[in-house]
Amino acid sequence: MEVTLLDQDKGGNAVSFLVKNTTPAFANALRRTVIEDVPTMAIEDVEFRKNSSILYDEMIAHRLGLIPLTTDAKSYMLPEDVEEDQRESARCKLTMTLKAKGPCTVYAKDIETKDPKVKPVEGDLPIVKLLKGQSLELECGAYLGKGKDHVKWSPGHIFYKQRAQVTIHNDKIDDKEKCVELVPNGILVLEGGKLSIAKDKENDADMCMVAADLYPEGFTIEKTDDFIFTLESWGQLDTKEILVEAAGILGKKLDLLAEKIKDAKAIEQ
């Protein structure tokens, strides 16, 4: 297996990379692990002291839960990994408070946290608007969690496509200019009366299927063992942290599966 970085934004919140010589099963396993198993921090419990805003307690609590929080996974433990009587301790729970009085708009940055490493990713996310005389006061608890339990703990969005190998049969294509127009983003180029894939567009060669519908005998499109991934982080962790954590989790699962298979074989014997 070979991994090649294709593109990355300056903030580290989006990345595109190529994984060669693998299978659809592994590609989907990595995708599911990123979405479902990489732990992040999110608000789970909310205790309201005052709320005279226009929104019900449940609506505000829902908004608080969906605010992405920067995550320091090394300092906290998943509630499922400790004894029940320790789930409210500082090892698992981070207490956060919010106190505001109108007239004002309450933003995520108004949430006070005891741990500076865990705070709202985007401080300008609005929570509720308070009019004159209205107030909001609450205390909430943030915990590590996994996306398979609730999407608020999912670290980002990841998708992939299987890379295609395209062979162009120029002698079976009558209107080559039409093919160039049909395939977007300048993927097809016409030089010297011959169509070819632009050198910097090889990873998007599957888009030639649009032209292949017009000239099915002019294009041979075959799947390869290479997959192009795109990962977008919600901000709790950067993309590198997400992928490293996902790879570790997937490796542990495979090791556990291998042990179970060995145990099953031992029982049979």
N, C-alpha and C positions, 0 to 999 in steps of 0.2 A: 504494500500500500504506500502511496506517495501523496503528500498534501502540498498544494501550492497556493499561496495567497494571490488572489486576483485583484481585489480592491478593498480599501478600508478608509472610512472617513476619519478626519483628524481627531474627533472626540472619542473614537473607539466604540461608538454605539451601533455601528453597522459594518459588516464585513462580508465579503464574498470570497469563497475559496473552492479549489478543485481537489477532489479526492479521486485518485486513480486506482484502478485494479481492485475494485470492491464489488459488492453485490447490492441489489435493491433491499435485501433484508437488513444488511448493516446500515445502509443509508436511512432507512425508516426507523431502525432502532436508535440511531443517534438523534434523529429528529424528535422522537417521542421522549427520549431521556432528557433532552434540553427543556422541552415544554413541561414535562410532568414531574421530574425528579430532582432538578437542581434547586436546592433550598434558597429562599430569600426571606426577608423580613416584611411583615405586613401587619396592620392593625386588625386585631381579632375581637377584643373586648372593649366596649365603651360604656362608661358609667356617667350619666348626665346628672349634673348638680342643678343647672339652670338651663332652660331653653324656651325663650319666648319669641323665637323667630317664626317665620311663616312655615318652615319645614318641620315635619314630625321627627321625633328622635330616630326612628328607623331609617329615614331617608338620609339624615346626616351621618349616621353610623355607616350606612352603605357607601357613602361618598368617601368617608375617612378610610374605609377598608381598601378602596381602590386606588388610593394615593401611593405611588411607588416610593419605597424607602431605600436609601442607600444601605447596603448590607455588609456587615462585618461577621461573616459566618463563623470565623474562628473563635469569636468571643461568646457565642451562644450555642445552645444545643437544641435539637428538635425535642418537643415535648414527649414524643414517642420513645425517645432514647433515654429518658430518666424516669425515676420512680414518681408515682402520682403526687406524692407530697412535696416534690421538688419542682413541680411545673409552674408554681407561682414565684419561684426564687429568681434571683438576678441571673442565674445561669440560663434561664429560658425566657423570662419576661422582661421587657423594657417598658417602664412606665412613661407615658407622655401626657402632657396636659395642654389644655386650650382654654383661654379666658378672653372674652371680647365683649365690648359694649358699644351699641350703635349710637349714632348712625355711622356705619362703615361696611365694607365688604371684608369678610373673613377669608383669608387665604391660607394655603398649606404652610407657608413660612411662619404663620402665627402659632403653629404647634411648637411647644417647648419640649425638648427631649433631654434626658439625663445623660445620654451618650452622644457626643458630637459626631461620632462616626455613623450614626443612624439618624437620618433626617430626610424630609421629603426631597425627592430628586428635583422636582420643579416647584419652586416656592410660590410661583404666581398662579397656581391652580386655585380657582375660587371654590369655596365650600358653601357659603351662604351669605346673603346680604341682610344686614341688620338695620332696621329703621330706628328712629329716635325712641329711646325708652326700652328697646329690646336688648337682650343680652344672651350670651351663650357661655356656659362654663361646664367643662367635662374633663374626665380622666380616662385614658385609654391604655390598653396593653398591647404591645407589638410582640409577635412571636415569629420564629422561623417556621416555615411551612413549605409544602410542595404543591405544584400546580395541579397534580392529580386530585388533590383535595378541594382546591378552589383556584380559579384562574388568577386571583389577586396575588398568588404566590408564584406565578409563572414568570421567569426572568426575561422573556422576550418571545419573538416570533421567528421561526426558522422554516424554510422550505427548500426544496432541491428539485433539480431536473436532471434527467439522464442525458449525458452528452451524446450527440449524434455525429456519425461519420457520413458525409454527403459526397457522392460521386456524381459529377455532372456529365451527361452525354450530349455534348453540344450539337452533334450531327442530327439529333432527334428533336431539336427545339427550333421552331420556325421564327417566332417573334421573341428574340432575346431581350429587346428593350422593354417589352411588356413584363417579362420576368423580373427585371431590375426594379420596375415600378411597383410590382406586387409585393415584393419582399421588403419589409421596412428596415429602417436604420442603416441603410447602405451596406447590408450584409452581402449582397450580390454585386459584383462589378463586371463591367464589360470592357475588355481590352483586346484589340486585334481581332474582333469578331468572335471572341470566346468568353463564355461566362466562367467566373470563378468566385470562390469565397474570399472576401477581404481578409487579409492576414490578421488583423486585430479583431475579427468577428467570428473566429472559428468556434468559440464557445456558444455562439447563437445560431449555429448552422441549422438547427432544427426548424427555424423559421422558414426555411426553404420549402417546407411542406405546402405553403401557400401557392408557390409556383408549381410544385409537383402535382397539385390538383388539376392544373391546366395542362401540364405536359407530364403525365405519369411515367412515360417511357424515357423522359429526359433526365430524370433524377432517381438515383438509388440512395435511399436513406436507411442506414443501419444503426442500431443501438450499440453503444460501447459499454465497457465496464467502468467508465468514468462518470462522476456525478458532480454537479456544480451546486454548491450550497450558498444560500443567502441567509444571514442571521442579523436580526435587528433587536438590540437590547432595549428594554424599557427604562434602563438606567440604574437598576439596583446593583448590577454587576456589569463590568465591561465585557466585551465579547470574548476576550481571551480567557478571563476568569470563568465564564460560562462554559466554554468548550473544554477547558482543562478539567473542570469539575464534572462535566457530563461524561468525559472519557473515563475518569476514575470510577464513577458510579457504574458505568456500563461494564468496565473491566471486573469490578467486584461481583456484579450479577452473573457474568459469564463464569467466573471462578466458582461461585456458589452452585451454578447449574452443573458444572463439571463434577463437583463433589457429590451432588445428588445422584448423578448418573452412575458414579463409581459405587455409591452406597447401594443403589438399586441392583447393580450387577453382582455385588457381593452377596446380597440377599438371595438372588436367583441361584447362585452357585452353592 
